[in-house]
Amino acid sequence: MSTEPPETTENTQPGTPGAENGETGEGGETGEATTQTSKAQDGAGEDSAKLSEAEAELAAQRVERERIERRKAEREGPVESGAKLSGKAADLLAAVRAVESGAKPTATVFSEPEPPRRPAPEPTRRPQPAPTPVAPSGPAPEAVESVRALLAEGGAPEVLAPQVTAALGEGAADQLRADPWQLLRVGGVRPEQADGFARALLGAECGPDDERRGRAVTGWLLEQAALAGHTALELPTLTAALGRQGVPDADAAVQSTLAEGEALAFQDALEETGAPAVRDEEAAEGEERPVRVLVGLERYALAEESLADGLARLINSVPKQDGSAAEWERAAGEAGSGADLVRAVAANGLVLHTGGEASRAEPAALLRAAPALGLRAWAATHSPLGRERFSALLSGSEPPSAPGVATVAGLLSGAEGPGRDADGALDLDLLVVLDTPLLDVETAALIAESLPDGARLVLVGDPGVLWSAGPGRVFADLLAARICPQIASRRPDPGPLGELVSGIGIGELNQVEAPGKEVVIVPVRDAGEAVHRTVQLVADSVPRAIGVPPEDTQVITPGHGGAVGTRALNTALKERLNPGPGRFGGFDPGDRVAYSPAPGRTVPGLVVKADAEGLHVDCAGDPVVVPKERVEQSLRHGWAITAHQAADGRWPAVVVVLPGDAAQALNRPWVYTAFGRAARHLSVVHGVEQALPRAVAEVPAKPRTTRLPVLLRPQVPSVE
């Protein structure tokens, strides 16, 4: 590896000291919350019959809401688990029974006994085909004005009026006056801000022990936990967080939240010691069995239950028998390194496949073999960019039997893919999902429920990358549960970049030989130098020394804010690469942008033009029209993005910027993801000294609290 710009030849390791900490302000990936809470709607594009990415997402969200309503209607009363409880666990069960009978409970904690699980879940609940969605109209102007007047009365920013109206729906102003803490349902509002608003409206009636405040803060904490990736929180964690927010009786706040149906609670048996737990006294031979008490928002609780049911159905059902054993074996022999994957798919409804970038050739070989085996096969990617990359691997397949590639949102909504059969299931026999670690629990549940009986599902991913921006850790949970065959690819990523990233994956930041300047380290002393060297690399050094033009180089940095965040870097890069007045919401034709069609997903794009319809953007070949009023929420400049935003992309050249104050934000998955986005060349603008090798060696991913393994355990036997 070389230091300085690519034209130099001096070598050093990525962790070599030689730079003082810079001053970048916001250093973590915390800016991702902005991406997660942004929502976009786009126009019809060039083809009015083709659904846009945002419309596809709206359709998928509608299917999700319908599915949740069905599951709520199907939920029955509590079923005795056979366990005799005492102490806190007994109080918990009594509280749940009181809630389900319609009475207000008096216990201080809550739980819902886990319902019995079927050996083979019924395959009758299907998402129905989504009709062509109509872009939603905004809230009624008179409703917005009523809320605006109330916000002004309470001293809150009037610009929040449309968001408050959308969040609270009909009668938003009346609801907000009756319960001012409902302001917390708007993204970005914190409890202390809602408290100030409540004091202005309620006067002497306002107090920290107000039941409405306790309930709202409980919901807000669960929403914040979901943004951090948790599908639920352990009860002690939640009550401690309520205490830190000034709620005097945390147990009562949780009780009230559950009584109003704003959250659900569970008790899950634990197999490992060390976690906070209450005890079930009726265990084998009188031994106590540890359980944990969890509280979560209903949408994520039902999504995890639905995902567990759907996966169990696939595992416990017999895959469609197309192709003889000899034909499957012949296909395995022709698949090269993908032979093990083909053999596993032949006999199983669910298979996990792990590996790096080069290993994608193995699921591609499976898909190419599928038509000859009588299987209608499709692949699904996280974004149009991933669809474009994987389609290139299938370029040798011949239509009309060639497998197709769609985005997940397009597949679920019907905008892309094979469509749905008469029962509402996807009309296919084999689905290969790429970049599975990026799937949140709700999207994964929709995929599982959408598959017909006898279908095969292959979940493909690199376990080392960052987890989903939304709640859950689906791929990691399934790998840990060991409920189906797992095929680990032995196909290594080639060259110095492959060697570097593979080492990071096992906690080692190694110096690699890079004779073609594949890896370059650029030490910097402060924030100003970091910005200057980044622009120099993208605009001059990399094009001249490596031959990669600026439009094929992606800058990745830990956060959005600060002196070296995406905002500052994009400002400097635009000034150098595409200067202009920003005539349309700060954007000009030719600007690279990061478009967020839905929370947690980012698509790189290029501004084409602006007109009365809005801002026209080309996103990996898909035309998108962003209305003027949505530009600020759904678009950022995209020369520089975060690692989460880049996770399913890959570029010829990547410049990773590590300012001095980013040290606390770094961990092994972040470094692995950022460095792994480079196909030919990686430059590291390095200002974190020894924090980089320390993050790789010592800092794993932050844990997430989920219930998926517990829900799968009674339904599916483990595969050792």
Secondary structure as GFF3:
##gff-version 3
##sequence-region A 1 720
A	DSSP	beta_strand	2	3	.	.	.	ID=ss1
A	DSSP	three_ten_helix	29	31	.	.	.	ID=ss2
A	DSSP	alpha_helix	32	37	.	.	.	ID=ss3
A	DSSP	alpha_helix	53	74	.	.	.	ID=ss4
A	DSSP	alpha_helix	87	101	.	.	.	ID=ss5
A	DSSP	alpha_helix	141	153	.	.	.	ID=ss6
A	DSSP	three_ten_helix	158	160	.	.	.	ID=ss7
A	DSSP	alpha_helix	161	168	.	.	.	ID=ss8
A	DSSP	alpha_helix	172	178	.	.	.	ID=ss9
A	DSSP	three_ten_helix	180	185	.	.	.	ID=ss10
A	DSSP	alpha_helix	191	202	.	.	.	ID=ss11
A	DSSP	three_ten_helix	203	205	.	.	.	ID=ss12
A	DSSP	alpha_helix	211	227	.	.	.	ID=ss13
A	DSSP	beta_strand	233	234	.	.	.	ID=ss14
A	DSSP	alpha_helix	235	244	.	.	.	ID=ss15
A	DSSP	alpha_helix	250	259	.	.	.	ID=ss16
A	DSSP	beta_strand	264	269	.	.	.	ID=ss17
A	DSSP	beta_strand	278	280	.	.	.	ID=ss18
A	DSSP	three_ten_helix	284	286	.	.	.	ID=ss19
A	DSSP	beta_strand	289	296	.	.	.	ID=ss20
A	DSSP	alpha_helix	298	316	.	.	.	ID=ss21
A	DSSP	alpha_helix	325	334	.	.	.	ID=ss22
A	DSSP	three_ten_helix	336	338	.	.	.	ID=ss23
A	DSSP	alpha_helix	339	347	.	.	.	ID=ss24
A	DSSP	beta_strand	350	354	.	.	.	ID=ss25
A	DSSP	three_ten_helix	357	360	.	.	.	ID=ss26
A	DSSP	alpha_helix	361	369	.	.	.	ID=ss27
A	DSSP	three_ten_helix	371	373	.	.	.	ID=ss28
A	DSSP	beta_strand	377	381	.	.	.	ID=ss29
A	DSSP	alpha_helix	384	393	.	.	.	ID=ss30
A	DSSP	beta_strand	404	407	.	.	.	ID=ss31
A	DSSP	alpha_helix	408	413	.	.	.	ID=ss32
A	DSSP	beta_strand	430	433	.	.	.	ID=ss33
A	DSSP	three_ten_helix	436	438	.	.	.	ID=ss34
A	DSSP	alpha_helix	441	450	.	.	.	ID=ss35
A	DSSP	beta_strand	456	461	.	.	.	ID=ss36
A	DSSP	alpha_helix	474	481	.	.	.	ID=ss37
A	DSSP	beta_strand	486	488	.	.	.	ID=ss38
A	DSSP	alpha_helix	495	505	.	.	.	ID=ss39
A	DSSP	beta_strand	519	523	.	.	.	ID=ss40
A	DSSP	alpha_helix	527	536	.	.	.	ID=ss41
A	DSSP	pi_helix	537	541	.	.	.	ID=ss42
A	DSSP	alpha_helix	542	545	.	.	.	ID=ss43
A	DSSP	three_ten_helix	550	552	.	.	.	ID=ss44
A	DSSP	beta_strand	553	556	.	.	.	ID=ss45
A	DSSP	alpha_helix	566	577	.	.	.	ID=ss46
A	DSSP	beta_strand	592	598	.	.	.	ID=ss47
A	DSSP	beta_strand	601	611	.	.	.	ID=ss48
A	DSSP	beta_strand	614	619	.	.	.	ID=ss49
A	DSSP	beta_strand	622	626	.	.	.	ID=ss50
A	DSSP	three_ten_helix	628	630	.	.	.	ID=ss51
A	DSSP	alpha_helix	631	634	.	.	.	ID=ss52
A	DSSP	beta_strand	635	637	.	.	.	ID=ss53
A	DSSP	beta_strand	640	641	.	.	.	ID=ss54
A	DSSP	alpha_helix	643	646	.	.	.	ID=ss55
A	DSSP	beta_strand	651	658	.	.	.	ID=ss56
A	DSSP	three_ten_helix	660	665	.	.	.	ID=ss57
A	DSSP	alpha_helix	668	675	.	.	.	ID=ss58
A	DSSP	beta_strand	678	686	.	.	.	ID=ss59
A	DSSP	alpha_helix	691	698	.	.	.	ID=ss60
A	DSSP	alpha_helix	708	712	.	.	.	ID=ss61
###
